[in-house]
């Protein structure tokens, strides 16, 4: 999970580092331009090589999002039965996020997981 530049995600047009820290370390930030023109800055808030996950939040968005906050986690689980990897992508929204926002995010994550499968095969 060290490569957190989101370049594998089909919705992403361009990714650039925002500061001197890498997008693969805690505190790192990258500016993500999506194909629909939305620009968001992802801030890495937790990263574990031992537990195989990365947690991030978008700290800037143009256009603005309709909720106060959301914490996103990508977690990898080793499947011993067939030596594969199960990827979990979850989001915890602040209480002001409406159902439409949560559903939209869910659909985008599901599509993103398919993009990730294609990127690694």
C-alpha positions, 0 to 999 in steps of 0.5 A, a space after each residue: 500500500 506504499 504507492 498511494 498516488 491513485 494513478 491506478 484509479 480510472 477516475 483520475 486524470 493526473 496526480 502530483 505531489 503537493 509538498 516535499 513529503 512523498 505520497 507514501 509517507 504519513 503527512 504526505 499530500 498529493 493533488 489529484 485531478 479527476 477526469 470530471 475536473 474535480 481537484 482534491 488534495 489527499 493527506 495521508 494520516 496513517 500508514 502501516 506496512 505491518 497491517 497493510 493499510 493506508 488511511 487518508 482524507 481529502 483536505 481540499 476540494 474544488 468544487 467543495 464537497 457537501 460534508 464536513 469530513 470523510 476518512 478513507 482506508 485501503 486495507 489489504 488482507 492476505 488470503 492463505 487458501 489461494 495466496 491472493 489478496 482481498 482489498 477492502 476500501 472503506 470510508 467513514 463520513 461525518 454525520 452531515 453526509 447525506 445518503 446520496 453522497 455515501 452511495 456515490 462514494 460507494 459506487 466510485 470505490 467499487 469501480 476503483 477496486 475494479 480498476 485496481 484489479 486491472 492495474 495489477 494484472 
